[in-house]
Amino acid sequence: MESGVRLATPVQSRPIAQTIHVWMVPEPVARRKPGLYQRYFKRIFDVIFATIALILLFPLMVAIAIAIKLDSPGPVLHVQKRLGKDGKVFNFYKFRSMRADVDHTQSHREFAKAFIQGYLSPPGGEDEDRIYKPPSDDQNITRVGRFLRRSSLDELPQLINVIKGDMSIVGPRPNMWYELEYYKEWHKRRLEVLPGLTGLPQVRGRSRLRFDEIVELDIQYIENLSFWLDIELILQTIPMILTGNGAG
């Protein structure tokens, strides 16, 4: 396989050291009945939070849009097809960070298949022979795009997705639409709720996690979803972004 993806036998998920004061959910469990917050108030919270954030960040977003246009030819926004709640596909918005004439769909598809099916080990893992290397696009990232990725500012347009109802502030990060075909059956539990701007895996391991571990944490979030858990995850995400650890 090209793009630095080396296959081996699937690796086993390792224990996750940090949790949010609750038990781990390594396999599918009986569905918890959604509470009042999840059924009614989470959507209200999302709209209020996203609207206020868009108003406050609008001048910054305009400045970013101008910088992108001055830096390289092409559209300001990069639109992708991502998996939403119940597997519904939606248009996912990001500020464009790469040259507009570059398409890494095929190489990313190969990488995603190997990562989801457990053939790859994250950086710093015990299985160096299986370490994954995402499709290289360094030479195609624009100057402005490099800064946007490092600071996670390229994700700001997803506030529009939240207002539209495609996403939530907190929830599982959405995969590309074609990644669903590589899911194990229990992976689909992460599609029970709206995808989010941030989530439990993003503050508990990020790029150090295998896909099974990411889904385990997403299920843990779904099983314990509450207003205070959302607030805790948002508060933990903010310093990661401010210190440049929110990228990726």
C-alpha positions as CSV (number, residue, x, y, z in Angstrom):
1,M,0.0,0.0,0.0
2,E,1.2,3.5,-0.8
3,S,1.4,6.7,1.3
4,G,3.4,5.1,4.1
5,V,0.7,2.7,5.3
6,R,2.2,-0.6,6.3
7,L,-0.2,-3.5,7.0
8,A,0.3,-6.2,9.7
9,T,-2.0,-8.3,11.8
10,P,-4.7,-6.3,13.6
11,V,-3.5,-4.9,16.9
12,Q,-5.5,-5.2,20.1
13,S,-6.9,-2.2,21.9
14,R,-4.9,-1.3,25.0
15,P,-6.4,0.0,28.3
16,I,-7.1,3.7,28.4
17,A,-5.6,5.2,31.5
18,Q,-7.7,8.4,31.9
19,T,-11.5,8.5,32.2
20,I,-14.2,11.0,33.1
21,H,-15.0,9.6,36.6
22,V,-17.1,6.7,35.1
23,W,-16.6,3.1,33.9
24,M,-15.3,2.1,30.6
25,V,-17.5,0.7,27.9
26,P,-15.3,-1.6,25.7
27,E,-18.2,-3.4,24.0
28,P,-21.8,-2.6,23.1
29,V,-24.1,-2.5,26.1
30,A,-27.8,-2.0,26.6
31,R,-28.9,1.3,25.2
32,R,-29.4,4.0,27.9
33,K,-32.7,5.9,27.5
34,P,-31.9,9.5,26.5
35,G,-32.4,11.9,29.3
36,L,-34.2,15.3,29.1
37,Y,-30.9,17.1,28.4
38,Q,-30.1,14.9,25.4
39,R,-33.7,15.0,24.1
40,Y,-34.4,18.7,24.4
41,F,-31.9,21.0,26.0
42,K,-28.7,19.8,24.3
43,R,-29.9,21.2,21.0
44,I,-30.9,24.5,22.7
45,F,-27.4,24.7,24.3
46,D,-25.7,24.0,21.0
47,V,-27.6,26.8,19.1
48,I,-27.0,29.4,21.8
49,F,-23.3,28.5,22.2
50,A,-22.7,28.4,18.5
51,T,-24.5,31.6,17.8
52,I,-22.6,33.5,20.5
53,A,-19.3,32.0,19.3
54,L,-20.0,33.0,15.7
55,I,-20.9,36.6,16.7
56,L,-17.7,36.9,18.8
57,L,-15.5,35.2,16.3
58,F,-16.9,36.8,13.2
59,P,-14.2,39.4,12.8
60,L,-11.5,36.7,13.2
61,M,-13.2,34.5,10.6
62,V,-13.4,37.4,8.1
63,A,-9.7,38.0,8.6
64,I,-8.9,34.3,8.1
65,A,-11.0,34.3,4.9
66,I,-9.1,37.3,3.5
67,A,-5.8,35.7,4.5
68,I,-6.7,32.4,2.7
69,K,-7.7,34.3,-0.5
70,L,-4.5,36.3,-0.5
71,D,-2.3,33.3,0.2
72,S,-3.5,30.9,-2.6
73,P,-6.1,30.6,-5.3
74,G,-9.3,28.7,-4.5
75,P,-12.3,28.8,-2.3
76,V,-12.2,29.9,1.3
77,L,-14.1,26.9,2.6
78,H,-13.3,23.2,2.1
79,V,-16.4,21.1,2.0
80,Q,-16.4,17.4,2.7
81,K,-19.0,14.7,3.0
82,R,-19.0,13.3,6.5
83,L,-21.0,10.8,8.5
84,G,-23.7,12.3,10.8
85,K,-26.2,10.9,13.3
86,D,-27.7,7.6,12.2
87,G,-25.2,7.5,9.3
88,K,-26.8,10.5,7.5
89,V,-24.2,12.2,5.3
90,F,-23.8,16.0,5.5
91,N,-21.7,18.8,4.2
92,F,-18.8,19.4,6.7
93,Y,-17.2,22.8,6.6
94,K,-13.6,23.8,7.3
95,F,-11.4,26.7,6.3
96,R,-9.3,25.5,3.3
97,S,-5.7,24.7,4.4
98,M,-4.4,23.0,1.3
99,R,-3.9,23.9,-2.4
100,A,-7.3,23.8,-4.1
101,D,-6.0,21.4,-6.9
102,V,-4.9,18.6,-4.5
103,D,-7.1,15.5,-3.9
104,H,-5.9,12.9,-1.4
105,T,-9.2,11.0,-1.4
106,Q,-7.7,7.6,-2.6
107,S,-4.7,7.6,-0.3
108,H,-6.7,8.7,2.7
109,R,-9.3,6.0,1.9
110,E,-6.5,3.3,2.0
111,F,-5.2,4.8,5.3
112,A,-8.6,5.0,6.9
113,K,-9.4,1.4,6.0
114,A,-6.2,0.1,7.6
115,F,-6.6,2.4,10.7
116,I,-10.2,1.5,11.4
117,Q,-9.6,-2.2,10.9
118,G,-6.8,-2.2,13.4
119,Y,-3.8,-2.8,11.2
120,L,-2.0,0.3,12.4
121,S,-0.5,1.5,15.6
122,P,-0.5,5.2,16.7
123,P,2.7,7.1,17.2
124,G,4.3,6.2,20.5
125,G,2.7,2.8,20.7
126,E,4.4,-0.4,21.4
127,D,4.1,-1.8,17.9
128,E,6.6,0.3,15.9
129,D,6.3,-2.1,12.9
130,R,2.7,-1.2,12.6
131,I,3.0,2.6,13.2
132,Y,0.7,4.6,11.0
133,K,1.7,7.4,8.8
134,P,-1.2,9.4,7.3
135,P,-1.0,10.3,3.7
136,S,1.6,13.0,3.4
137,D,0.3,16.4,2.3
138,D,2.9,18.7,3.9
139,Q,4.1,20.0,0.5
140,N,0.5,20.9,-0.4
141,I,-0.4,22.8,2.8
142,T,-0.5,26.5,2.3
143,R,1.3,29.0,4.6
144,V,-1.9,30.2,6.1
145,G,-3.2,26.6,6.3
146,R,-0.3,25.4,8.3
147,F,-1.1,28.0,11.0
148,L,-4.8,27.2,10.9
149,R,-4.2,23.5,11.4
150,R,-1.7,24.1,14.2
151,S,-4.2,26.3,16.0
152,S,-7.4,24.4,15.0
153,L,-8.8,27.6,13.6
154,D,-9.6,25.7,10.4
155,E,-12.4,24.1,12.4
156,L,-14.3,27.3,13.1
157,P,-16.8,27.0,10.2
158,Q,-18.2,23.9,11.9
159,L,-20.1,26.3,14.1
160,I,-22.3,26.7,11.0
161,N,-22.8,22.9,11.0
162,V,-23.9,23.2,14.7
163,I,-26.5,25.9,13.9
164,K,-27.8,23.9,10.9
165,G,-28.3,20.9,13.1
166,D,-25.7,18.7,11.4
167,M,-23.4,18.7,14.5
168,S,-23.3,19.3,18.2
169,I,-20.7,21.2,20.2
170,V,-19.7,18.0,21.9
171,G,-19.9,14.5,20.4
172,P,-17.9,11.9,18.4
173,R,-15.8,13.5,15.6
174,P,-17.4,12.7,12.2
175,N,-15.6,10.4,9.8
176,M,-15.6,10.7,6.1
177,W,-18.7,9.1,4.5
178,Y,-16.8,6.2,2.9
179,E,-15.3,5.1,6.3
180,L,-18.7,3.6,7.3
181,E,-18.0,0.5,5.2
182,Y,-14.9,-0.3,7.3
183,Y,-16.7,-0.1,10.7
184,K,-17.2,-3.1,12.9
185,E,-20.8,-3.5,13.9
186,W,-20.2,-2.1,17.4
187,H,-18.4,0.9,15.9
188,K,-21.8,2.1,14.6
189,R,-22.8,3.0,18.2
190,R,-20.9,6.3,17.8
191,L,-23.5,7.3,15.2
192,E,-26.3,7.3,17.8
193,V,-25.8,11.0,18.5
194,L,-24.8,14.1,16.5
195,P,-21.1,14.4,15.8
196,G,-19.3,17.1,17.7
197,L,-16.6,19.8,17.4
198,T,-14.8,18.1,20.3
199,G,-15.3,15.0,22.4
200,L,-13.9,12.6,25.0
201,P,-11.2,11.1,22.7
202,Q,-10.0,14.6,21.8
203,V,-9.2,15.5,25.4
204,R,-8.1,12.0,26.5
205,G,-5.6,10.8,23.9
206,R,-6.2,12.4,20.4
207,S,-3.7,11.0,17.9
208,R,-2.3,8.5,20.5
209,L,-5.4,6.3,20.3
210,R,-6.3,3.4,18.0
211,F,-9.7,3.6,16.4
212,D,-11.2,0.9,18.7
213,E,-10.1,3.1,21.6
214,I,-11.6,6.2,20.1
215,V,-14.9,4.4,19.7
216,E,-14.7,3.0,23.3
217,L,-14.4,6.6,24.5
218,D,-17.2,7.8,22.2
219,I,-19.5,5.1,23.6
220,Q,-18.5,6.1,27.1
221,Y,-19.5,9.6,26.3
222,I,-22.9,8.5,24.9
223,E,-23.7,6.3,27.9
224,N,-22.9,9.2,30.3
225,L,-24.1,12.2,28.3
226,S,-25.1,15.1,30.4
227,F,-24.9,18.9,30.6
228,W,-22.0,18.8,33.1
229,L,-20.0,16.3,31.0
230,D,-20.4,18.6,28.0
231,I,-19.2,21.6,30.0
232,E,-16.3,19.7,31.4
233,L,-15.2,18.6,27.9
234,I,-15.5,22.1,26.5
235,L,-13.5,23.6,29.4
236,Q,-10.8,21.0,28.8
237,T,-10.7,21.7,25.0
238,I,-10.2,25.4,25.3
239,P,-6.7,25.4,26.8
240,M,-5.7,22.7,24.3
241,I,-6.6,25.1,21.5
242,L,-4.9,28.1,23.1
243,T,-1.7,26.2,23.6
244,G,-1.6,24.7,20.1
245,N,-2.5,21.2,21.2
246,G,-5.9,21.3,19.6
247,A,-4.6,20.5,16.2
248,G,-5.0,17.1,14.6
